[in-house]
Amino acid sequence: MLYAGALKFISKRKNNTLGFLRVVLGGFHGRREMLKYFLVLSTIYSSGLLAEQTLPQWEAGIWLGGISLPDYRGSNERREYALPLPYFIYRSERLQVNRKGVKGLLYQSENIHIDVGGKVNLPVDSDENAARKGMSDLDTALSIGPTIHYIVYKKKRRTLNFQLPLRAVLSTDIKHIAYRGFTFNPAIVLRQQAQWDSAASLAFLFSTRPYNEYYYDVAENNVRPGRARYQADSGYGGIRLTLITRRSFKKYSLGGFARYDNLRGATYEESPLVTKVENVTVGLYITYQFLKSRRLVHFLPDDLEE
């Protein structure tokens, strides 16, 4: 299988930027809960839904929202967060800095563009999750790498495109960084610009063994009644359907999203740590803009499948 072959090849190649990222991530000195809240904002708030847009080069304001999500894909336990946070966004034609981090444009033509960016996964306290109780905590995970966007259809206010994101995954507890393999989540994305800007995507998830091992393996020393020893393989990880909508006004915007994950057929579906094969994540938010640049720039939208 093409995907499995590609993932097996890239899983053998260690990321050479570990030292650099250790320095960058080492700059975070907040409490664990404050870091969680920051990552919640990264998860819920999507600033770019559609095709290329013209917006202020930078803006600053406040974000208020809430999100309900599973501890991890396949968990039957959930967490809810509600909080206000300041936000800052910087945009240029080749660089974007926002609540998700830094995203750079590598190549652009009429129907294809390639950028590099990433996302974060929230940490999990294993003592607060029945399936993982007694196991090591899941640290914050940073995924970074390139995405190829290919526009299949574009007419007026509607676009249909394929996205091919390849991500190297690193976990960190601030003090240490560990390599966790690669993910490859090809997706098809439909975007619609109207009074409410909306987008929908269907993604097929694949990951290498180090990634699946981190989230779904059960080592011998973690075996207990109801939690047998388990070793996850690389390969298919299920599907993900994402829906996002947003409406912008002069100073503020309203938005929300829903994400559905289905792990049926995943290589790790039989893991004792998979206690629910279907997960739903939902979130709502409102933003208010205090300041903005007078200069306008063109920029490309965020990766919806993230």
ZADO-368526 format. One record per residue: residue in one letter; x, y, z of N, C-alpha, C in turn; residue number from 1. Coordinates in steps of 0.001 Angstrom, whole numbers. Each point is the difference from the previous one (the first is absolute). Layout:
# ZADO-368526
  rest      n.X      n.Y      n.Z     ca.X     ca.Y     ca.Z      c.X      c.Y      c.Z   nr
     A        X        Y        Z        X        Y        Z        X        Y        Z  NUM
...
//
This chain:
# ZADO-368526
  rest      n.X      n.Y      n.Z     ca.X     ca.Y     ca.Z      c.X      c.Y      c.Z   nr
     M      850    -1198        0     -850     1198        0      882     1243        0    1
     L     -314      965     -853      850     1176     -166      186      749     1305    2
     Y    -1110      261      727      101      761     1243      873     -731     1018    3
     A     -236    -1305      152      749     -770      987     1488      -11     -335    4
     G      314     -132    -1302     1394       13     -415      674     1319      282    5
     A     -699     1080     -301      570     1331      256      215      222     1482    6
     L     -970     -402      818      120      201     1437     1116     -845      587    7
     K      175    -1232     -524     1069     -861      501     1360      620     -307    8
     F      109      643    -1170     1263      618     -390      326     1200      882    9
     I     -990      906      175      282     1226      751      155     -273     1479   10
     S     -588    -1100      502      123     -290     1430     1429     -356      388   11
     K      814     -400     -981     1386     -359      274      915     1218       67   12
     R     -530     1131     -351      831     1195      -63     -307      881     1197   13
     K      936      164      899     -196      827     1179       39     1469     -400   14
     N     -759      802      713      -71     1424     -298     1272      695      470   15
     N      650      742     -911     1258      651      333     -165     1331      707   16
     T    -1234      417      243     -231     1311      607     -343     -109     1478   17
     L      238    -1162      619     -358     -184     1406      691     1020      903   18
     G     1282      242     -278      730      944      844     -590     1392      -66   19
     F     -311      451    -1210     -584     1334     -178    -1339      106      708   20
     L     -872    -1017     -187    -1319       40      615       82      -91     1514   21
     R     1023     -678      516      157      -62     1445      239     1396      561   22
     V      790      814     -711      238     1365      434    -1271      830      -64   23
     V     -743     -144    -1146    -1235      774     -167    -1028     -359     1062   24
     L     -263    -1302      157    -1008     -432      956      446      217     1432   25
     G     1283       51      217      498      246     1341     -298     1393      488   26
     G     -443      872     -913     -348     1359      375    -1311      105      734   27
     F     -826    -1054      -14    -1264       20      721      258     -293     1475   28
     H     -476      872      907      235     -203     1425    -1285      111      800   29
     G    -1158     -119     -636    -1268      121      711     -368    -1292      696   30
     R    -1018       88      828     -506    -1186      665     -687     -905    -1021   31
     R     -103    -1285      328     -575     -985     -922    -1411      380     -410   32
     E     -806      473      949    -1377      340     -327      -69     1195     -941   33
     M      875      993      196       11     1157     -899      411     -418    -1399   34
     L      934     -944      -93      392     -513    -1308    -1179     -702     -655   35
     K     -765     -763      786    -1179     -660     -542     -965     1011     -583   36
     Y     -239     1105      728     -938      997     -474      466      620    -1311   37
     F     1305      255     -101      540      547    -1242     -203     -973    -1157   38
     L      178    -1286      266     -156     -999    -1053    -1461     -179     -392   39
     V     -916      228      946    -1421      -35     -338     -304     1051    -1054   40
     L      552     1202      181     -192     1054     -992      544     -434    -1346   41
     S     1144     -678        0      563     -513    -1251     -932     -984     -671   42
     T     -714     -785      796     -874    -1029     -533    -1267      567     -609   43
     I     -586      998      672    -1340      416     -395      -46     1118    -1032   44
     Y      908      973       61     -174     1228     -748      659      -72    -1368   45
     S     -777       74    -1055      528      -29    -1358     -203     1362     -636   46
     S     1089      677     -375     -124     1372     -496     -165       79    -1505   47
     G      281    -1069     -732     -117       57    -1446     -738    -1191     -541   48
     L    -1174      218     -581     -811    -1119     -455      -20     -160    -1503   49
     L      220     1063     -702     -331      -36    -1419     1230       94     -879   50
     A     -238      384    -1246     1103      202     -917      763     1251      429   51
     E     1016      378     -771      851     1120      361     -833     1230      347   52
     Q      378      669     1102     -755     1134      499      889     1222      139   53
     T     -637     1185       90      705     1240      265     -413      494     1378   54
     L      956       43      925     -272      347     1391     1129      868      540   55
     P     -188      645     1174     1073      810      588     1278     -811      216   56
     Q     1143      659     -139     1265     -711      174      139     -548     1418   57
     W     -518      728      966       -4     -519     1364    -1251      474      728   58
     E     -395     -733     1010    -1130      386      824      163     -591     1395   59
     A     -616      650      978       66     -457     1381    -1366      183      647   60
     G     -339     -899      899    -1301       89      651     -150    -1029     1090   61
     I    -1234     -348      298     -284     -993     1032     -898    -1087     -571   62
     W      238    -1217      430     -740    -1182     -437     -718     -593     1197   63
     L    -1285     -325     -154     -765     -639     1063     -719    -1199     -604   64
     G      215    -1168      576     -616    -1178     -600      -21    -1183      933   65
     G     -592    -1088     -496      -68    -1232      746      129    -1180     -937   66
     I      494    -1113      534      195    -1193     -815     -220    -1236      850   67
     S     -566    -1034     -614     -171    -1304      633      667    -1027     -906   68
     L      927     -774      540      775     -921     -824      416    -1238      798   69
     P      260    -1128     -691      478    -1205      686     1450      189      448   70
     D      423     -808      992     1388       85      463      974     -270    -1138   71
     Y     -345     -958     -869      791     -322    -1189     -916     -780     -927   72
     R      382     -162    -1262     -828     -752     -938     -174    -1427      521   73
     G    -1247     -422      158     -265    -1333      498     -311      -58     1478   74
     S       27     1134      680     -308       18     1438    -1489      240      215   75
     N     -544     -634     1060    -1406      223      334     -163     1052     1103   76
     E     1103      666      355      -57     1063     1003      278     1343     -660   77
     R     -670     1037      507       26     1304     -639      442     1082      990   78
     R      387     1142     -566      308     1181      798     -684     1201     -643   79
     E     -419      935      835     -609     1245     -483      832     1182      499   80
     Y      189      976     -873      748     1205      346     -792     1223     -442   81
     A       19     1051      825     -603     1283     -364      903     1087      564   82
     L      416      938     -838      977      978      458      107     1200     -942   83
     P      441     1143      554      354     1140     -841     1525       50     -177   84
     L      457      387    -1187     1430      107     -262      260     1148     -976   85
     P     1118      710      167      388      974    -1015      518     -727    -1235   86
     Y      -85      641    -1158      572     -613    -1199      731     1055     -821   87
     F      961     -463     -783      743      853     -927      231     -793    -1275   88
     I     -244      636    -1143      195     -637    -1305      835      916     -887   89
     Y     1022     -575     -619      801      715     -994      -88     -756    -1313   90
     R     -215      751    -1084     -134     -626    -1319      894      699    -1019   91
     S      570     -787     -881      644      542    -1195     -268    -1007    -1109   92
     E      460      304    -1202     -292     -894    -1111      728    -1329      126   93
     R     1076      -60      800      743    -1254      151      167     -446     1447   94
     L     -508      757      940      151     -371     1398    -1249      393      772   95
     Q     -442     -894      870    -1144      286      857      309     -463     1412   96
     V     -193      895      979      201     -318     1407    -1321      222      717   97
     N     -535    -1058      609    -1266      129      718      -13     -943     1188   98
     R    -1213     -246      546     -120     -819     1207      458    -1434     -231   99
     K      155     -445    -1262      428    -1369     -284     1508     -115     -144  100
     G      690     1155     -108     1440      -30     -171      410      764    -1241  101
     V     1006     -529     -712      548      656    -1184     -257     -877    -1222  102
     K     -448      640    -1077     -266     -715    -1242      658      756    -1148  103
     G      790     -698     -807      707      647    -1094     -358     -593    -1345  104
     L     -126      850    -1003     -304     -442    -1358     1299     -317     -729  105
     L      107    -1234     -528     1202     -441     -691      -99      146    -1506  106
     Y    -1205     -244     -537     -179       39    -1464    -1453      303     -303  107
     Q     -224      749    -1103    -1371      309     -389     -105      148    -1513  108
     S    -1028     -650     -578     -357      178    -1403    -1511      164      -55  109
     E     -567      -44    -1197    -1437      239     -127     -835    -1036      756  110
     N      375    -1263      -84     -799    -1053      617      693     -750     1138  111
     I     1260      273      231      750     -713     1028      723      990      902  112
     H      -44     -243     1288      913      698      886      466     -945     1093  113
     I     1215      233      459      621     -830     1028      407      904     1149  114
     D     -410     -359     1202      405      765     1164      507     -942     1077  115
     V      596      565     1023      465     -782     1140     -613      595     1260  116
     G     -506     -860      851     -645      464     1220     -138    -1156      966  117
     G     -877      163      976     -146    -1061      981    -1208      176      888  118
     K     -115     -866      982    -1090       45      969      491     -602     1299  119
     V     -841       85     1038      335     -587     1290    -1143     -874      493  120
     N      338    -1065      721     -976     -839      684      117      235     1496  121
     L    -1132       74      681      -11      261     1427      624    -1135      801  122
     P      656      309     1118      520    -1047      877    -1136     -710      727  123
     V      265    -1220      463     -993     -790      739      622     -488     1305  124
     D     -655      295     1105      393     -519     1304     -596    -1403      139  125
     S      849    -1021      -55     -491    -1380      -18     -781     -368     1255  126
     D      303      626     1125     -730     -297     1230    -1440      486      -53  127
     E     -315      871     -962    -1363      499     -150     -750     -719    -1115  128
     N      619    -1043     -563     -631     -781    -1058       11    -1467      426  129
     A    -1180     -601      141     -109    -1352      546      780    -1021     -825  130
     A      -41       94    -1328      684     -976     -852     1517       82      135  131
     R      541     1201      303     1437      204       79      511       68     1440  132
     K     -835     -164      971      397      182     1400     1222     -850      340  133
     G     1015      634      595     1229     -686      345     1052       41    -1088  134
     M     -346      474    -1197      948      102    -1108      628     1386      -26  135
     S     1022      173     -808      632     1312     -145     -970      985     -631  136
     D      121     1266      381     -835     1037     -605      342      153    -1479  137
     L     -972      483     -766      253      387    -1389      377     1475       -8  138
     D     1195      299     -465      462     1388      -19     -599      767    -1166  139
     T      165     1310       28     -372      836    -1132      756     -475    -1240  140
     A     -712     -162    -1104      624     -493    -1239      -32     1091    -1070  141
     L     1138      281     -572      135      973    -1076      183     -736    -1316  142
     S     -865      294     -980      106     -578    -1342      412     1102     -959  143
     I     1025     -233     -790      492     1034     -909      450     -626    -1317  144
     G     -300      691    -1116      402     -508    -1298     -721      706    -1136  145
     P      234     -424    -1244     -581      656    -1173    -1387     -531     -345  146
     T     -778      826     -683    -1297     -395     -546      -77      436    -1454  147
     I     -405     -921     -869     -251      327    -1404    -1494      224     -175  148
     H     -381     1144     -560    -1400      325     -281     -189       24    -1514  149
     Y     -950     -789     -495     -291      -22    -1432    -1463      361     -219  150
     I     -236     1103     -714    -1361      473     -255     -601     -786    -1163  151
     V    -1072     -735      276     -683     -798    -1011    -1059      821     -717  152
     Y     -688      840      758    -1118      784     -549      -42     1348      699  153
     K     -175     1065     -767      -87     1334      576     -923      852     -856  154
     K    -1082      486      595     -949      825     -713     -678      955      964  155
     K      142     1284     -285     -581     1051      828      383     -190     1462  156
     R     -967     -348      846      234      -76     1440      147    -1432      517  157
     R      282     -941     -872       99    -1397      408     1266     -627     -556  158
     T      703     -775      837     1196     -706     -452      -10    -1427      544  159
     L      586     -896     -793      172    -1388      405     1470     -341     -202  160
     N      665     -487     1031     1414     -300     -151      414    -1218      816  161
     F     1135     -584     -407      613    -1090      742     1118      571      858  162
     Q      149     -548     1202     1104      381      864      779    -1260      382  163
     L     1335       82      -88      878    -1130      315     1005      434     1060  164
     P     -371      -75     1284      902      438     1070      858    -1145      553  165
     L     1295      193        7      936     -951      587      611      660     1232  166
     R     -125     -644     1164      426      624     1254      943     -905      790  167
     A     1115      557      452      842     -647     1000     -557      383     1366  168
     V      -45     -953      920     -622      227     1301     1046      -97     1103  169
     L       -1     1007      879      895       48     1151     -833      253     1248  170
     S      285     -718     1076     -690      252     1264      960      677      962  171
     T     -554      820      905      858      697      948     -713      251     1319  172
     D      757     -129     1083     -467      421     1316      753     1264      413  173
     I      513      737     -967      806     1209      123     1468     -335      276  174
     K      236     -938      904     1379     -354      339      629     -903    -1056  175
     H     -800     -857     -622      520     -963     -967     -867       -9    -1251  176
     I      605     -396    -1119     -705     -157    -1265      259    -1397     -528  177
     A    -1059     -662     -485      144    -1355     -538     -637      -86    -1379  178
     Y      637     -771     -875     -510     -235    -1353    -1132    -1021       64  179
     R    -1151      304     -672    -1171     -872       55     -499     -415    -1381  180
     G      864       19     -993     -396     -495    -1310     -593     1046     -919  181
     F     -747     -475    -1006     -587      860    -1020    -1487     -291     -151  182
     T     -734     1011     -459    -1397     -179     -398     -171      502    -1426  183
     F     -953     -593     -708     -330      403    -1367    -1517      -88     -126  184
     N     -660     1158     -131    -1463       58       32     -573      675    -1247  185
     P       -7     -680    -1153     -565      598    -1214    -1476      322      188  186
     A     -409     1153     -536    -1380      454      204     -532      688    -1246  187
     I    -1306      -38     -140     -684      782    -1016     -806     1073      728  188
     V       95     1242     -476     -559     1146      725     -888      830     -913  189
     L    -1213      280      454     -932      877     -708     -182     1267      822  190
     R      195     1162     -636     -139     1292      674    -1060      833     -709  191
     Q     -811      676      810    -1096      812     -532       14     1370      677  192
     Q       75     1059     -800      -19     1355      531    -1391      593     -170  193
     A     -610      375     1110    -1333      609       -4      -88      894     1228  194
     Q    -1236      285      460     -124      796     1214      708     -692     1160  195
     W     -176    -1316       65      793     -818      900     1036     -736     -844  196
     D     1281      258      220     1060     -707     -698       94    -1413      582  197
     S      -11    -1002     -855      -46    -1374      479      962     -892     -773  198
     A      358    -1113      622      867     -977     -650     -261    -1372      599  199
     A      224    -1019     -825     -157    -1384      445     1127     -826     -599  200
     S      494     -960      775     1061     -862     -519     -209    -1440      448  201
     L      468     -923     -839       31    -1417      323     1442     -451     -138  202
     A      584     -484     1108     1408     -392        7      135    -1483      330  203
     F     1009     -630     -590      343    -1395      282     1353        8      716  204
     L       40     -567     1190     1155      144      873      925    -1215      -62  205
     F     1308      279     -112     1033    -1029        1     1129      450      930  206
     S      652     -949      648     1086      360      909      992    -1157      116  207
     T     1230      342      360     1051    -1004      145      -75     -656     1380  208
     R      745    -1083      171      -45     -737     1253      380      854     1220  209
     P     1067      819      -32      330      783     1204    -1164      867      490  210
     Y     -775      542     -922    -1158      811      389    -1067     -873      657  211
     N     -342    -1108     -651    -1028     -890      543      441     -644     1309  212
     E     1288     -286       97      542     -569     1235     -209      964     1169  213
     Y      264     1276     -237      -94      994     1072    -1421       91      554  214
     Y     -989      -44     -886    -1382      202      434     -738    -1295      361  215
     Y      391    -1129     -592     -850    -1193      128      697    -1263      494  216
     D     1322       -8      154      686    -1182      515     -265     -200     1496  217
     V       -4    -1258      427      -33     -345     1421     1194     -915      264  218
     A      984      513      744     1190     -781      310     -309    -1031     1095  219
     E      915     -957      154     -201    -1072      976     -210      540     1415  220
     N      742     1043      370     -111      529     1356    -1293      801      225  221
     N     -781      225    -1080    -1269      720      136    -1215     -925     -126  222
     V      259    -1294      -87    -1101     -964     -111     -734     -104     1337  223
     R    -1328      -79      -84     -840     -186     1180    -1308     -633     -475  224
     P     -849     -480      898    -1286     -559     -440     -774      989     -864  225
     G     -380     -435    -1190     -719      873     -923      910      821     -894  226
     R     1332     -111      212      952      737     -849     1160     -928     -345  227
     A     -161     -736    -1094      997     -982     -421     1172      681     -701  228
     R     1104     -744     -112     1155      516     -732     -400      200    -1458  229
     Y      478     1103     -609     -394      289    -1388     1124      765     -688  230
     Q      225     -351    -1275      994      686     -817     -664      450    -1292  231
     A      -27     1294     -213     -665      568    -1181      923      -38    -1219  232
     D     -603     -210    -1168      739       46    -1265     -167     1369     -656  233
     S      803      245    -1018     -166     1212     -798    -1126     -216    -1002  234
     G     -505     1100     -578    -1008     -136    -1044    -1221      861      212  235
     Y    -1132     -497     -488    -1262      738      -35     -525      285     1407  236
     G     -518     1230      199     -485      407     1312    -1430      477       22  237
     G     -775     -253    -1063    -1392      424       -4     -225     1265     -810  238
     I    -1210      577      161     -368     1201     -756     -321     1140      947  239
     R       12     1201     -552     -349     1203      763     -816      937     -888  240
     L    -1167      383      478     -855      961     -687      -21     1287      819  241
     T      317     1118     -620       56     1291      696     -913     1011     -673  242
     L     -763      723      793     -876     1075     -477      338     1276      765  243
     I      188     1099     -719      337     1282      614     -862     1091     -613  244
     T     -441      939      825     -744     1152     -513      381     1246      789  245
     R      -73     1139     -659      359     1250      651     -683     1168     -709  246
     R     -389      993      794     -534     1228     -558      758     1176      601  247
     S      492      881     -863      802     1132      443     -784     1304     -113  248
     F      185      833     1002     -572     1330        9     1152     1006       40  249
     K     -290     1265      197     1047     1007      -60     1059     -218     1066  250
     K     -423     -215     1237      935     -129     1109       37    -1393      626  251
     Y     -987     -823     -259      -25    -1290      654     -440    -1090     -975  252
     S      174    -1229      409     -413    -1131     -825     -563    -1097      895  253
     L     -884     -809     -576     -597    -1144      678      353    -1256     -785  254
     G      207    -1080      690      334    -1210     -733     -165    -1251      836  255
     G      115    -1126     -682      -87    -1284      678      486    -1107     -905  256
     F      209    -1161      587      419    -1133     -808     -452    -1293      656  257
     A      -78    -1041     -809     -296    -1356      482      917     -961     -746  258
     R      521     -977      729      900     -978     -605     -426    -1402      429  259
     Y     -124     -877     -973     -402    -1387      248     1147     -925     -380  260
     D      420     -856      937     1048     -987     -241     -584    -1400       83  261
     N      392     -855     -942     -444    -1389       -8     1234     -888     -150  262
     L      226     -884      991     1188     -845       22     -255    -1415     -510  263
     R    -1175     -253     -563     -284    -1348     -497      974     -364    -1128  264
     G      615    -1150      120      962     -442     -998     1412      481      252  265
     A      200      829     1039     1348      483      315      883    -1161      446  266
     T     1296       96     -272      923    -1073      373       60     -200     1511  267
     Y     -358     1033      759       43      -88     1458    -1396      -44      622  268
     E    -1023     -334     -785    -1370      -25      513     -154     -959     1178  269
     E      782    -1098       35     -131     -999     1048      803      331     1254  270
     S      663     1157       19      756      383     1191     -933      144     1204  271
     P      402     -455     1181     -822      196     1201     -214     1474      332  272
     L      852      862     -565     -125     1434      254    -1039      656     -902  273
     V     -473     -727    -1018    -1097      480     -840    -1298     -472      643  274
     T     -649      906      703    -1228     -341      723    -1244      545     -692  275
     K      204      720    -1108    -1124      506     -785      486      248    -1421  276
     V     -636     -623     -982      499      108    -1378     -505     1248     -709  277
     E     -972      691      578     -506     1232     -589      125     1135     1016  278
     N      607     1101     -435      159     1183      845     -543     1234     -691  279
     V     -530      922      787     -465     1284     -517      641     1117      817  280
     T      518     1003     -679      544     1198      638     -794     1199     -501  281
     V     -434      870      909     -763     1183     -394      536     1227      723  282
     G     -121     1149     -656      453     1241      621     -718     1210     -567  283
     L     -109     1046      808     -585     1278     -386      900     1119      502  284
     Y       31     1117     -720      836     1111      452     -530     1335     -526  285
     I      456     1076      654     -228     1363     -459     1307      756      178  286
     T      362      824     -967     1209      815      115     -362     1472     -136  287
     Y      777      834      690     -169     1450     -133     1362      600     -311  288
     Q       62      800    -1063     1252      586     -475      202     1391      603  289
     F     1091      162      736      322     1298      592      817      878     -941  290
     L      987     -613     -654      922      745     -855      239     -764    -1291  291
     K      308      746    -1069      345     -654    -1261      875      903     -837  292
     S      714     -598     -934      861      741     -907     -826      652    -1116  293
     R      446     1158     -453     -653      629    -1141      404     -667    -1310  294
     R     1134     -658       17      491     -665    -1208     -730    -1321     -205  295
     L     -446     -262    -1219     -691    -1243     -327      924     -920     -786  296
     V     -124    -1312      225      825     -972     -709     -875    -1169     -429  297
     H      468     -728    -1012     -642    -1242     -431      620    -1141      798  298
     F     -824     -936      441      548    -1168      678     -861    -1204     -301  299
     L      579    -1184      179     -682    -1252     -297     -621     -572     1262  300
     P    -1081     -771     -127     -715     -506     1177      761    -1071      745  301
     D     -451     -258     1253      574    -1069      804     -376    -1367     -536  302
     D      722    -1028      453     -302    -1377     -385    -1203     -474      808  303
     L    -1111     -251     -677    -1220     -383      715      124    -1336      678  304
     E      689     -954     -619       41    -1344      553      800      -67     1284  305
     E      724     1035      351      748      -13     1229     -905      106     1191  306
//
